[in-house]
Amino acid sequence: MPPLHPDLEAFLELAAAPSRTPMSAMRPAQAREAYVQSSLLLDLPGAALPVEPLTLPCRDGTRLPARLYLGAHGRTGPSPVLLFFHGGGYVLGNCDSHDALCRDLAHAAQCAVLSVDYRLAPEHRFPSAFEDAEDAHRWLLAHGAAWPLDTQRLAIGGDSVGGTLATALCLAAREAGRPQPCLQLLLYPCTAAWQDSPSHQRYATGHLLEQATLQWMFQQCLRSEADRQDWRFAPLQAASLAGLAPAGIALAEHDPLVDEGLAYAERLRAAGVPVALKVYEGMVHDFARLGQIVPDAALQLRQDLAAQLRAAFA
């Protein structure tokens, strides 16, 4: 097995201390608080730039909190925009947990980032998160010009299940005959119906994202096992990936999800979709937000993502 980054190895030993309550043993509200607090401790502060709080309408009348990061503030003309969805297994996460990442992407890519606080399980089970994401996408296409955002230069991205939502939106847009974004930016996305690949077995424990935690999250989210076969949950279940937006895919070498990320990249390429794929050596799931632990790797990833965004917007 290739080696972990030494700073991650020490961090993971502390994270696995017997005195720590595993997330799979927590109540969802308790786990959410722990997730956000750990995010504030483990990541570096993001770039200072203007941020607009928004609320976006949903199909059932609910209004979703969102944040618009203005990385191209002061430039002439409408700004290109990344529509971003946070990870957290559909149970955890919000705009706060991914604030630094969104700030840095907006700053480095000189674009706007619209971060969406979609509703979480178990209060809102599948496909609620996808429907919220789709409603946010439709709002952006209809009203983005008023901010002013250039929705002709739109990327959709996210990390973990946020990456799932991003690529599922591309599939939904294709099915509905809507235009594709210029890029789908996927950070270690969940793409498989079942978590039974060799990497899931190899990294089931001791590598930050535990198999028990992942299944606890999906048990909170899914209505039944049949939902696993829906491409909105598992994009690898889609009959075809042809016609989707070009993809930038960032994976972590020591991540249970790395095999399904590689499989998704292979399926996209086989369908004729351009893919820029990079596997970050020595890294674990969610390392994009571990700036206090692996600052060089987290910074390099953010620079790489920003470069992909700039190229797609050009």
Sequence and secondary structure as in RCSB ss.txt:
>XXXX:A:sequence
MPPLHPDLEAFLELAAAPSRTPMSAMRPAQAREAYVQSSLLLDLPGAALPVEPLTLPCRDGTRLPARLYLGAHGR
TGPSPVLLFFHGGGYVLGNCDSHDALCRDLAHAAQCAVLSVDYRLAPEHRFPSAFEDAEDAHRWLLAHGAAWPLD
TQRLAIGGDSVGGTLATALCLAAREAGRPQPCLQLLLYPCTAAWQDSPSHQRYATGHLLEQATLQWMFQQCLRSE
ADRQDWRFAPLQAASLAGLAPAGIALAEHDPLVDEGLAYAERLRAAGVPVALKVYEGMVHDFARLGQIVPDAALQ
LRQDLAAQLRAAFA
>XXXX:A:secstr
     HHHHHHHHHHT TTS  GGGS HHHHHHHHHHHHHHHS       EEEEEEE TTS EEEEEEEETTTT 
SS EEEEEEE  STTTS  TTTTHHHHHHHHHHHTSEEEEE    TTTS TTHHHHHHHHHHHHHHHHGGGTTEE
EEEEEEEEETHHHHHHHHHHHHHHHHT    SEEEEES    SS  SHHHHHTSSSSSS HHHHHHHHHHH SSG
GGGGSTTT GGGSS  TT   EEEEEETT TTHHHHHHHHHHHHHTT  EEEEEETT  TTGGG TTTSHHHHHH
HHHHHHHHHHHHH 
